[in-house]
């Protein structure tokens, strides 16, 4: 069990000095008082060193906490994005549809004058000039039953291809450094 010598007169902001040992490592000092003599400037120097150390500790702690704050902000934005995507997916799944939707296919969303939204297999071009309702957008139904806007599909497909390449490269034993070249 470790014990600590507590001075009842010690104030928390005062520096604690190391107790003197007249025989360090069993060797008797010739003059223990000469070793322990200090000038008044030594206390000032010690106080400045403690102040500098406190400043460094605070600076380091602030830097590390700032990294955590940035990560929390990033995670919050990711959570908001996920919730927004989930809401959009739920709204698209609630759109009326008179056929069975199959993953991997492109569907076209329209709105009737009554406000009802519905999916169709016909694109606006296939309606020619007699498109009966307002066109809202084209969406791919992904295999995880989420929706991807056709405008975003190229970027999403490129990302999925890069992920597939990473997985197949990892399975074949390629180095991780070579696999993480996503932007190539």
FIMARDO-286688 format. One record per atom (N, C-alpha, C, CB): x, z, y; residue in three letters. Coordinates in steps of 0.02 Angstrom, whole numbers, plus 50000, padded with zeros to 5 digits. Glycine has a CB too. Layout:
# FIMARDO-286688
XZYALA;...
This chain:
# FIMARDO-286688
500425000049942UNK;500005000050000UNK;500455000050062UNK;499525006050000UNK;500304995650110UNK;500694995350171UNK;500405000450220UNK;500674988150202UNK;500855003650255UNK;500635008450305UNK;500945006450371UNK;500845015750286UNK;500605008150423UNK;500835006350490UNK;500865012550532UNK;500375000950522UNK;501385013150571UNK;501455018650617UNK;501035017150678UNK;502205019950636UNK;500565021550693UNK;500115020450749UNK;500265025550803UNK;499375020850727UNK;500405023050862UNK;500525027450919UNK;499875028150957UNK;501095024550966UNK;499615034350963UNK;498965035250997UNK;498985033351071UNK;498745042450990UNK;499575033051101UNK;499645031351171UNK;499745023851182UNK;500215035151202UNK;499775019951128UNK;499905012751133UNK;499295009051160UNK;500095009851063UNK;499415004851210UNK;498895000651237UNK;498954993751205UNK;498945000151316UNK;498384990451188UNK;498414984051152UNK;498804978651187UNK;497724981551139UNK;498844978751253UNK;499204973351288UNK;499954974651294UNK;498914972451357UNK;500184980551272UNK;500904982051274UNK;501254979251213UNK;501014989651278UNK;501874977251223UNK;502274974651168UNK;502504980451124UNK;502884970551194UNK;502524979351060UNK;502774984451013UNK;503484982650995UNK;502314984950949UNK;503944987351005UNK;504644986150989UNK;504784988250918UNK;505104989851038UNK;505274985150888UNK;505484986750819UNK;505844993450821UNK;505934981150789UNK;505684997850774UNK;506025004350772UNK;506755003450755UNK;505675009150722UNK;507165007850779UNK;507885007250769UNK;508085010250701UNK;508265010750825UNK;508575007050671UNK;508855009450608UNK;509605010450620UNK;508715004450548UNK;509855016650619UNK;510565017850632UNK;511025015450576UNK;510685025150645UNK;510735013950517UNK;511145011650461UNK;510805005750427UNK;511275017450410UNK;510794999850459UNK;510474994050428UNK;510844991750366UNK;510424988250478UNK;510474990450313UNK;510744988250249UNK;511274993050222UNK;511044981150255UNK;511214999450241UNK;511675004450216UNK;512335004850252UNK;511805003350145UNK;512445000950305UNK;513065001050343UNK;512955005050407UNK;513304993850359UNK;513345010350414UNK;513285014650473UNK;513565010950534UNK;513665021450463UNK;513175010850589UNK;513405007750650UNK;513905012450685UNK;512815006250697UNK;514405009550718UNK;514905013650753UNK;514585017350811UNK;515475009250779UNK;514175013950849UNK;513835017150905UNK;513115014550908UNK;514215015650973UNK;512645018150875UNK;511955015750873UNK;511635015450942UNK;511545020250829UNK;511875019350990UNK;511585019251057UNK;511785012951095UNK;511795025451096UNK;512385010451083UNK;512605004351117UNK;512194998351093UNK;513355003151105UNK;512014998351029UNK;511624992951001UNK;510924992951031UNK;511584993450923UNK;510664998951043UNK;509984999551068UNK;509914999351143UNK;509695005751043UNK;510454998751180UNK;510414998651253UNK;510164991751276UNK;511095000251286UNK;509714991951323UNK;509444985851350UNK;509414986451426UNK;508734984251321UNK;509474980851458UNK;509404980851531UNK;508664980051547UNK;509834975151564UNK;508484981051610UNK;507784980451630UNK;507544973151623UNK;507694982751702UNK;507984968451630UNK;507794961451624UNK;507614959651552UNK;508354956951649UNK;507864963551503UNK;507694962151433UNK;506954963151421UNK;508104966651386UNK;506654968151451UNK;505934969251443UNK;505534963651475UNK;505734975951473UNK;505764961351532UNK;505424955751565UNK;505474949451522UNK;505724954451635UNK;506074948351494UNK;506174942551450UNK;505724943051389UNK;506914941951429UNK;505684949051360UNK;505254950151301UNK;504524948751319UNK;505334957251274UNK;504304951251376UNK;503614950051397UNK;503474942651408UNK;503464954051462UNK;503964939151437UNK;503884931951448UNK;503854928151381UNK;504464929151490UNK;504254930251333UNK;504244927051266UNK;503574928151233UNK;504814929851222UNK;503304934251238UNK;502654935751209UNK;502114931551243UNK;502484943251215UNK;502154931051309UNK;501664927051346UNK;501714919651326UNK;501784927751422UNK;502324917151317UNK;502424910251296UNK;502144909151226UNK;503174908351299UNK;502274913951181UNK;502014913351113UNK;501254913351113UNK;502284919151069UNK;500954917751153UNK;500224917951158UNK;499954911251183UNK;499994923551204UNK;500304908251231UNK;500104901851258UNK;500134896351205UNK;500544899951318UNK;500674896351165UNK;500744891451111UNK;500204892351058UNK;501434891951078UNK;500064898551040UNK;499544899950990UNK;498874897551016UNK;499514907550973UNK;498724898951079UNK;498084896751108UNK;498044889151110UNK;498004899651179UNK;498594885951129UNK;498604878651133UNK;498504875551064UNK;499264876251163UNK;498854878151014UNK;498784875550946UNK;498084876650920UNK;499294878950899UNK;497814882550931UNK;497134884050909UNK;496634879550943UNK;496964891450922UNK;496714878451008UNK;496264874151045UNK;496294867051017UNK;496444874151120UNK;496894864551003UNK;496964857850975UNK;496614857050908UNK;497694856050968UNK;496704862050864UNK;496394861750798UNK;495634862250804UNK;496654867350753UNK;495394866650847UNK;494674867250857UNK;494374860950887UNK;494514873250901UNK;494764857450930UNK;494514851250959UNK;494424845950906UNK;495004848751013UNK;494874845750857UNK;494794841050801UNK;494154842550764UNK;495404841450753UNK;494014848950752UNK;493404850850717UNK;492784848950758UNK;493394858350701UNK;492814850150824UNK;492244848350867UNK;492124840850864UNK;492384850650940UNK;492654836850866UNK;492584829650862UNK;492284827550795UNK;493264826150871UNK;492494830850741UNK;492214829350675UNK;491474831150671UNK;492604832950621UNK;491294836750701UNK;490584838850701UNK;490174833850740UNK;490504845950730UNK;490434831550797UNK;490074826450836UNK;489984820050796UNK;490444825050902UNK;490524818050761UNK;490484811950721UNK;489964812850665UNK;491174810250691UNK;489984818650631UNK;489504819850577UNK;488794820050604UNK;489674826450542UNK;488704822750664UNK;488034822950694UNK;487794815850706UNK;488044826950760UNK;488234811550733UNK;488024804650746UNK;487884800950680UNK;488574800950786UNK;488274802450628UNK;488144799450563UNK;487474801750536UNK;488704801350513UNK;487324808250543UNK;486684810850519UNK;486104807650557UNK;486654818550527UNK;486174806850623UNK;485654803650662UNK;485554796350640UNK;485824803850737UNK;486104792950626UNK;486064785950603UNK;485724785550535UNK;486774782950599UNK;485894790150490UNK;485584790150424UNK;484834791450429UNK;485914795450378UNK;484644796350471UNK;483934797850479UNK;483554792050511UNK;483854804150522UNK;483874788650559UNK;483564782750590UNK;483464777250538UNK;483994780250650UNK;483984775950498UNK;483934770850445UNK;483384772650395UNK;484604770050409UNK;483354779050377UNK;482834781250329UNK;482144780150358UNK;482934788750311UNK;482054781650423UNK;481404780550455UNK;481224773150456UNK;481404783450527UNK;481724768850473UNK;481604761650473UNK;481424759150404UNK;482224757850500UNK;481794761550352UNK;481644759450284UNK;480944761650263UNK;482164762350235UNK;480754767750281UNK;480084770250263UNK;479554766050298UNK;480014777750283UNK;479654764350362UNK;479174760150397UNK;479114753250365UNK;479374759450471UNK;479674750350345UNK;479644743750313UNK;479304744150245UNK;480354740850305UNK;479404749550208UNK;479074750150143UNK;478324751250151UNK;479374756050103UNK;478104753650209UNK;477394754750221UNK;477034748350244UNK;477294760250273UNK;477414743150259UNK;477104736850280UNK;476704733950222UNK;477634731750305UNK;476134731050239UNK;475694728150187UNK;476054722450151UNK;475034725550218UNK;475894721650088UNK;476224716550047UNK;475764714949988UNK;476934718750024UNK;475624708549977UNK;475184706449922UNK;475564703749862UNK;474694701249946UNK;476204705349856UNK;476604703249799UNK;477094708849783UNK;476984696549814UNK;477404708249724UNK;477894713249704UNK;478564711549736UNK;477954713749626UNK;478834716349775UNK;479484715249808UNK;480034716449757UNK;479564720049870UNK;480514711949756UNK;481074712549709UNK;481724713149747UNK;481094706349661UNK;482154717849726UNK;482804718649759UNK;483214712149756UNK;483204724349727UNK;483584710949810UNK;484014705049814UNK;483664699049845UNK;484244703249746UNK;483044699849866UNK;482674694349896UNK;482564695449971UNK;481994693449861UNK;482444689850006UNK;482324689950078UNK;481574689650090UNK;482694683950113UNK;481344694050135UNK;480634694250152UNK;480564694050228UNK;480284700650123UNK;479994691550251UNK;479874690450322UNK;479294694850345UNK;479724682950336UNK;479424698450399UNK;478934703250424UNK;478544700250483UNK;479284709850445UNK;477884700850480UNK;477444698250532UNK;476974703750555UNK;477044692050507UNK;476674702750615UNK;476174707450640UNK;475544703450659UNK;476444711450702UNK;474984705750632UNK;474334702850648UNK;474114705150718UNK;473794704750594UNK;473634701750748UNK;473374703950813UNK;473074711050809UNK;472844699050839UNK;472854713050751UNK;472564719850742UNK;473104725250743UNK;472174720250677UNK;473744723150738UNK;474304727950737UNK;474584729050668UNK;474084734450766UNK;474244726550616UNK;474484727550547UNK;475114723350536UNK;473934725550496UNK;475614726550508UNK;476234723150490UNK;476214721450416UNK;476864727450507UNK;476464715550398UNK;476464713550328UNK;477074709250313UNK;475824709750310UNK;477264709350248UNK;477814705150225UNK;477544698750196UNK;478244708950173UNK;477924693450205UNK;477764686950177UNK;478394683950148UNK;477454682150231UNK;478304679450100UNK;478874675850072UNK;479024669550113UNK;478754673949999UNK;478584667850159UNK;478664661850200UNK;479034663450264UNK;477984658650215UNK;479544659450278UNK;479924660350340UNK;479534657050397UNK;480634657250334UNK;479704658550459UNK;479364655250516UNK;479424647650513UNK;479644657850582UNK;479994645050488UNK;480084637750484UNK;479594634750433UNK;480804636150464UNK;479434638450381UNK;478984635750329UNK;478254635550354UNK;479034640050266UNK;478094639350405UNK;477424639150434UNK;477354632950478UNK;477274645550474UNK;477904629750494UNK;477954624150542UNK;477674626450610UNK;477564617850516UNK;477234622650639UNK;476984624450706UNK;476364628950704UNK;476824618050745UNK;476104630250645UNK;475484634150641UNK;475604641350617UNK;474994630650593UNK;476134644450642UNK;476274651350622UNK;475704655750649UNK;476974653750649UNK;475354659150603UNK;474744662750625UNK;474874669350660UNK;474324663950565UNK;475444672550649UNK;475544679250676UNK;476244679950706UNK;475434684550622UNK;476344685450742UNK;476984686850775UNK;477514688450722UNK;476914692650825UNK;478074684850726UNK;478634686050681UNK;479054691850707UNK;479074679550673UNK;479184696850663UNK;479574702850684UNK;480284702750658UNK;479224709050659UNK;480414699250603UNK;481094699050578UNK;481124697550504UNK;481444705550592UNK;481724695850481UNK;481844694550410UNK;482274700150382UNK;482194687550399UNK;482114702350321UNK;482454708150291UNK;482604706750217UNK;482024714450297UNK;483214708850197UNK;483394708750126UNK;483224715450096UNK;484154707050117UNK;482924715350038UNK;482804721550001UNK;483414722649956UNK;482134721249959UNK;483774728049970UNK;484384729549933UNK;484204732549865UNK;484844734449973UNK;484704732949821UNK;484584735749754UNK;484444743249755UNK;485174734349710UNK;484634746549809UNK;484464753749815UNK;483804754649850UNK;485024757449853UNK;483424749249858UNK;482764749049889UNK;482784750549964UNK;482314754049855UNK;483364749649995UNK;483404750150068UNK;483354742950095UNK;484074753650091UNK;483224742450159UNK;483154735950191UNK;483744734550237UNK;482494735650230UNK;483964728250237UNK;484484726050283UNK;484214720150322UNK;485144724150245UNK;484254720650389UNK;484034715050430UNK;484464708950414UNK;484074716850506UNK;484144703150412UNK;484504696950395UNK;485084695850443UNK;484034690950396UNK;485004697750506UNK;485544696950555UNK;486154701150537UNK;485304698850626UNK;486044706850504UNK;486594711250484UNK;486844709950413UNK;486374718450490UNK;486524705350378UNK;486684704450307UNK;487384701850296UNK;486184699750276UNK;487634697350339UNK;488304694550330UNK;488834700050333UNK;488454689250382UNK;488784704450383UNK;489264709950390UNK;489204714750330UNK;489154713750456UNK;488584716250311UNK;488474720750254UNK;488754717650190UNK;487724722350246UNK;488644711250180UNK;488894707850120UNK;489654707850119UNK;488634700550118UNK;489974706850177UNK;490704707050182UNK;490964714150164UNK;490934705050253UNK;490624719350189UNK;490824726250173UNK;490744727650098UNK;490394731250213UNK;490194725450069UNK;490084726549997UNK;490594722749956UNK;489384724349977UNK;490784716749978UNK;491304712949942UNK;491974716549945UNK;491384705849972UNK;492134719450003UNK;492764723250010UNK;492744729449965UNK;492874725350084UNK;492174732749962UNK;492114738649918UNK;492194736649845UNK;491424742149929UNK;491874731049826UNK;491954728649757UNK;492674727049741UNK;491514722449745UNK;493024724049790UNK;493734722349781UNK;494154728749772UNK;493994718249841UNK;494004733849811UNK;494364740249805UNK;494254743249737UNK;494134745249860UNK;493624743349715UNK;493464746349649UNK;493804742449593UNK;492704746549638UNK;493754735849594UNK;494064731949540UNK;494824732449542UNK;493844724549545UNK;495114732849602UNK;495844733749608UNK;496064740549583UNK;496064732849680UNK;495674745649597UNK;495834752449574UNK;495794752749498UNK;495354757649605UNK;495294749549469UNK;495214749549396UNK;495784745749363UNK;494544746449377UNK;496074740749398UNK;496614736849368UNK;497304740149382UNK;496614729749395UNK;497314745749419UNK;497934749449429UNK;498314747649492UNK;498374748349372UNK;498004744249539UNK;498354742649602UNK;498464748949643UNK;497944737549643UNK;498974748649686UNK;499114754449730UNK;498564755049782UNK;499804753649763UNK;498424761249802UNK;497904762649851UNK;498064759349918UNK;497824770249860UNK;498704759049938UNK;498884755950002UNK;498664748650004UNK;499644756450013UNK;498744745149948UNK;498544738149945UNK;497794737349945UNK;498844734849883UNK;497434742349918UNK;496714741949913UNK;496364743049979UNK;496464746849862UNK;496664746850024UNK;496334748750085UNK;496414743750142UNK;496584755450108UNK;496554737550126UNK;496614732250176UNK;495924729050185UNK;497144726850155UNK;495444732850211UNK;494754730650217UNK;494674725150268UNK;494304736550234UNK;495054725450322UNK;494964720750377UNK;495274713850363UNK;495264723550439UNK;495594712950307UNK;495914706450293UNK;495404701450268UNK;496464707250241UNK;
